[in-house]
């Protein structure tokens, strides 16, 4: 353990001012996660009471008494049916909209920081000793580091539901054609014919917006989503005033940092599919996708991702592109060829025995298996 590492709890209002320090940490992170960024936390505070938010920050002492941010983990106190009505700490703050539970750790100090954070939680008398991580990547260096920290602190990490999330990880020498052929495999010809068929009905373009232009495109996105079945059922973002306010705040803050991108696939200048994306240290992450259901015969959501790949390879593709797809999302919606295993995970800190949260997770897993068997 590095004695120069100190873990502190940051007040949400104070953490919002750490944007530059977080951006620097992300550039050196074992695995970037924009949902831990101050901009994301500031937006989430519109939906999550400040008293429920627990932000762990890890600092490394440097020369002349200065400190450098080397770790962040944003969690939320929760007690409801999902936790078996036991008190737990959940990450991310908003699993419905945020897509990863992994903390942001400086790659050169990742093991020490992860262990220090778990020890801090163990020693905190006012915090629950169970962590609920419903969106945990269980592949990659971030998970390996977290699992090792659990071993060292005698904590138990258990995974329940797992699913394969589509991601894009380009290989050296890839271009649009090579990547799409590899990603689509035997369906390449059919999917590309479907994509090209859209142009028989008019001019097809991809419009990519950033900064203020991306922020201004949000209302078009909200209207497009609300025009479909979600709008009819009242579950579209535009139908939920608090959720809409959250998205407007999130988009505004990420646009201000030039970390927001909105891609729109247009047919005769009318959007038939749109994607909201946020960035962190060269990685890109889907927030939401919406499409015109009257064009469903062309699979406009999938067509959008084809057009995005074409645009990416015309420039510089992201080092990693996370679709953000949950366990109930059809992976075929996206054309990216790589998969990342995700899980609903629970950590019991220290030597604590499995409790209500673990039992609730197991019950949920059984119920989902039963539902899937009936559907099958």
ABEGO torsion letter per residue (X at the ends): XBAABBBBBBBAAAAAAAAAAAAAAAAABABBBAAABAAAAAAAAAABBAAABBBBBBBBBBBGGBBBBABBBBBBBBBBAAAGGBBBBBOBABAAABABABBBBBAAAAAAAAAAAAAAAAABAABBABBBBABBBABEAAAAAAAAAAAAAGBBBBBBBBBBBBBBBBBBGBBAAAAAAAAAEAAAAAAAAAAAAAAAAEBBBBBBBBEAAAAAAAAAAAAAAAABAAAAAGABAAABAAAAAAAAAAAAAAAAAGABBBBBBBBGGBBABBBBBBBBGGBBBBABBBBBAAAAAAGAAAAAAAAAAAAAAABBBBABBBAGBBAABBAAABABABBBBBBBBBBBBEABBBBAAAAAAAAAAAAAAAAAAAAX
